[in-house]
Amino acid sequence: MQDHPTLALARFASTLKFESIPAATREYCKDLLLDTLACAIAGHQGEETRQVAAFASALAQSSESSIIGGERLSLAGATLLNAYLVTAVTMCDIHRSTLTHVTPEVMPPALLIAERDDLGGKDLLVAIAAGCEITTRIGVSLDFPEFRRRGWHGPGVMGPFGSAAAVGRLIGLDTETMAKAFGLAGSQAAGTFAAWGTPTVKFHQCRGALSGLMAALLAQQGFLATQEFLTAKDGGLYNTYTDGGKPDLALEGLGTRWELEQIALRLWPSASTIQGMVSAMFDLVEQHDLKPEQVRRIRVSMGETATRMHGIFPRYQGKFDALLSTHYAASAILHDRELTLAQFEPGRYNDPKLKAFAADNVEVIADASLKEVQSVVAAELVDGKRIEVRCDTPRGAPENRLTRAQIEAKFRTYAKARMSAARIEEVIATVAKLEALGSVRKLMDLLRSQAPAAARKSVAA
């Protein structure tokens, strides 16, 4: 008899072998890991990171688990804080077809369990692949348009399954116990777009990571849970969060076609949905050597969803609004020719010239012919000319991937405030040869901050 979807995915996650993962997929898992570490290091600059750090430190008083770019906390606290760090400054991954950030839920618990149990890099790679694949496959099989129509937000709903898969693979759960872990993960699935526009949307990611960790560890203790959460008629994921979903997509090509390869990365901070606009804006400025004094007006055309979500902040208030604002991103790129976290510090986003240009000289309009992240950016010049650039596949998209060198540069940019140049290069080299790493503890030792205590502004000790 054919396994039902929950059991089939549990079997895949519990039995996945390093040799079964194609070499190209393994390399992409390394890209995802290094990008995650870059985002987590940068996350210490997040506005709410202090609050989450204080909350994480209050969960328990032990200190056995490493904070990326910080010190140590309990296993639960470190999972929560590391996951928040990854997403804190809005430049982590996105599985675009389900608008779901995957790495904040999967990577932190996998790293910390591998550290706790003194496992090797090869074990970690397998866990990362299992967790990312489970998250994305559950996502594509949910019937995302219906899922989104009901207001659900993917990371808190799909993320616990990926976290449970990664942790479960590392602690050696068998198929039946992994299926129970999925049942426990699904029982904690939650998070809606009512949180949009507030940092709570980022809390969905870190809670998803912690929920999956708890699910796997509780299943390991023999806690009784359903082994068929996905398709259960009464309360199952597919029948509750959508109208039955598309269960066949969860298993289609499982083990041969890797959905995790559809995870996109971000070269720049700012919302994932406006990465096409950001790419187009950089192309416009770089191709035409454009200077602010040449430009009378910028017109940005995006799809209806992107405009509804990100065209509403012409007069942004604070860092989080600026990170979501199409108006500010366009103004900052034109004036600075850069878009790093330096552009999202108060001294820069509160600059009167940038604020005025964003509010008065950037127009954002919806174009129904543009889909997902597609964007057209046009500049009206003071001499009367008009120039235009279109972007269909932003830098970092699966069709236009970042190179390893670009991801390494991203890591260097944000790690230099918390570790030496030599240590930065050692982290990069360790991730590049992750399968040869004897103990993940070495990597976590490298990732803890070298900065003096006074300089660690946002991490609890």
Rosetta blueprint (number, residue, H / E / L):
1 M L
2 Q L
3 D L
4 H L
5 P H
6 T H
7 L H
8 A H
9 L H
10 A H
11 R H
12 F H
13 A H
14 S H
15 T H
16 L L
17 K L
18 F H
19 E H
20 S H
21 I L
22 P L
23 A H
24 A H
25 T H
26 R H
27 E H
28 Y H
29 C H
30 K H
31 D H
32 L H
33 L H
34 L H
35 D H
36 T H
37 L H
38 A H
39 C H
40 A H
41 I H
42 A H
43 G H
44 H H
45 Q H
46 G L
47 E L
48 E L
49 T H
50 R H
51 Q H
52 V H
53 A H
54 A H
55 F H
56 A H
57 S H
58 A H
59 L H
60 A L
61 Q L
62 S L
63 S L
64 E L
65 S E
66 S E
67 I L
68 I L
69 G L
70 G L
71 E L
72 R E
73 L E
74 S L
75 L H
76 A H
77 G H
78 A H
79 T H
80 L H
81 L H
82 N H
83 A H
84 Y H
85 L H
86 V H
87 T H
88 A L
89 V L
90 T L
91 M L
92 C L
93 D L
94 I E
95 H E
96 R H
97 S H
98 T H
99 L L
100 T E
101 H L
102 V L
103 T H
104 P H
105 E H
106 V H
107 M H
108 P H
109 P H
110 A H
111 L H
112 L H
113 I H
114 A H
115 E H
116 R H
117 D L
118 D L
119 L L
120 G L
121 G H
122 K H
123 D H
124 L H
125 L H
126 V H
127 A H
128 I H
129 A H
130 A H
131 G H
132 C H
133 E H
134 I H
135 T H
136 T H
137 R H
138 I H
139 G H
140 V H
141 S L
142 L L
143 D L
144 F H
145 P H
146 E H
147 F H
148 R H
149 R H
150 R L
151 G L
152 W E
153 H L
154 G H
155 P H
156 G H
157 V H
158 M H
159 G H
160 P H
161 F H
162 G H
163 S H
164 A H
165 A H
166 A H
167 V H
168 G H
169 R H
170 L H
171 I L
172 G L
173 L L
174 D L
175 T H
176 E H
177 T H
178 M H
179 A H
180 K H
181 A H
182 F H
183 G H
184 L H
185 A H
186 G H
187 S L
188 Q L
189 A L
190 A L
191 G L
192 T E
193 F H
194 A H
195 A H
196 W L
197 G L
198 T L
199 P L
200 T H
201 V H
202 K H
203 F H
204 H H
205 Q H
206 C H
207 R H
208 G H
209 A H
210 L H
211 S H
212 G H
213 L H
214 M H
215 A H
216 A H
217 L H
218 L H
219 A H
220 Q H
221 Q L
222 G L
223 F L
224 L L
225 A L
226 T L
227 Q L
228 E L
229 F L
230 L L
231 T L
232 A L
233 K L
234 D L
235 G L
236 G L
237 L H
238 Y H
239 N H
240 T H
241 Y H
242 T L
243 D L
244 G L
245 G L
246 K L
247 P L
248 D H
249 L H
250 A H
251 L H
252 E L
253 G L
254 L L
255 G L
256 T L
257 R L
258 W L
259 E H
260 L H
261 E H
262 Q H
263 I E
264 A E
265 L L
266 R L
267 L L
268 W L
269 P L
270 S L
271 A L
272 S H
273 T H
274 I H
275 Q H
276 G H
277 M H
278 V H
279 S H
280 A H
281 M H
282 F H
283 D H
284 L H
285 V H
286 E H
287 Q H
288 H L
289 D L
290 L L
291 K L
292 P H
293 E H
294 Q H
295 V E
296 R E
297 R E
298 I E
299 R E
300 V E
301 S E
302 M E
303 G L
304 E H
305 T H
306 A H
307 T H
308 R H
309 M H
310 H H
311 G L
312 I L
313 F L
314 P L
315 R L
316 Y L
317 Q L
318 G H
319 K H
320 F H
321 D H
322 A H
323 L H
324 L H
325 S L
326 T H
327 H H
328 Y H
329 A H
330 A H
331 S H
332 A H
333 I H
334 L H
335 H H
336 D H
337 R L
338 E L
339 L L
340 T L
341 L H
342 A H
343 Q H
344 F H
345 E L
346 P H
347 G H
348 R H
349 Y H
350 N L
351 D L
352 P H
353 K H
354 L H
355 K H
356 A H
357 F H
358 A H
359 A H
360 D H
361 N H
362 V E
363 E E
364 V E
365 I E
366 A E
367 D L
368 A L
369 S L
370 L L
371 K L
372 E L
373 V L
374 Q L
375 S E
376 V E
377 V E
378 A E
379 A E
380 E E
381 L E
382 V L
383 D L
384 G L
385 K L
386 R E
387 I E
388 E E
389 V E
390 R E
391 C E
392 D L
393 T L
394 P L
395 R L
396 G L
397 A L
398 P H
399 E H
400 N H
401 R L
402 L L
403 T L
404 R H
405 A H
406 Q H
407 I H
408 E H
409 A H
410 K H
411 F H
412 R H
413 T H
414 Y H
415 A H
416 K L
417 A L
418 R L
419 M L
420 S L
421 A H
422 A H
423 R H
424 I H
425 E H
426 E H
427 V H
428 I H
429 A H
430 T H
431 V H
432 A H
433 K L
434 L H
435 E H
436 A H
437 L L
438 G L
439 S L
440 V H
441 R H
442 K H
443 L H
444 M H
445 D H
446 L H
447 L H
448 R L
449 S L
450 Q L
451 A L
452 P L
453 A H
454 A H
455 A H
456 R L
457 K L
458 S L
459 V L
460 A L
461 A L
